[in-house]
């Protein structure tokens, strides 16, 4: 399973998700595990609170299910 990181477009969950990219205009950044994705995000300044209030979500890249 590969994991991608998303957030609601303009902070509104009804708008769908936009995903973290490898580079501007590039492919979606994929992680091997949810833990690896969280660890990367925390090093970039994302807090546990952002995960708790769904500002940032982890998504199964194969099924597009939110984890």
N, C-alpha and C positions, 0 to 999 in steps of 0.2 A: 504494500500500500504506500502511496505517496501522498503527502500532505501539502496543501496550499493554504495561504493566509489571505483572508478577505476582511473587508469591512463594509458596512452599509454605505451606499453611494450618498453623499451629502448628509450622512448621519441618519438617513431615513430608511428603515428596514424594508419598507414596501418597494423601494427602488431597486432592490437586488444588491449584489455585492460587486465591489471592484477588488482586484487581486494584486498582491505584491509582485512586482516584476523584477527580473534579473537586472534589467537596465531600461531606461526610458524607451518605450516602444518595443521592448523585447518580450521574451517568453515569460510565463508565470514562473516564479521561483518555487521550486519543489523541495520538500524535506522528506527524509526517510521515516521519521517518527514525529508524533505530536510533541514529544519532549524536546526534540531538536529544533522544531519550529518555535516553541515557546522560549527556549534558551536564546535563540538568535534574536527574537523580538525584545526580550528583556535587556540584552546587550545594546539594543538600539533605543532604549528608553521607554518601552511599553511597560506599563505596570500591571500587576495582578488585578487591580481594580478594572483596568480596561478589558480584561478577559471576563471578569465577573458581570460587568454591565453590557457585554456583547458589543463593545466598540470595535473589538477585534475578534474574529472567529477563525477556527481551524476547520478546514474542509477536506474531506476525502477526495483526492483529485480524480479517482476513477468513477465514483458514484455521485459526486457533488453533494454528499450528505454532510451537514454540519456536525462536527464531533462535540 
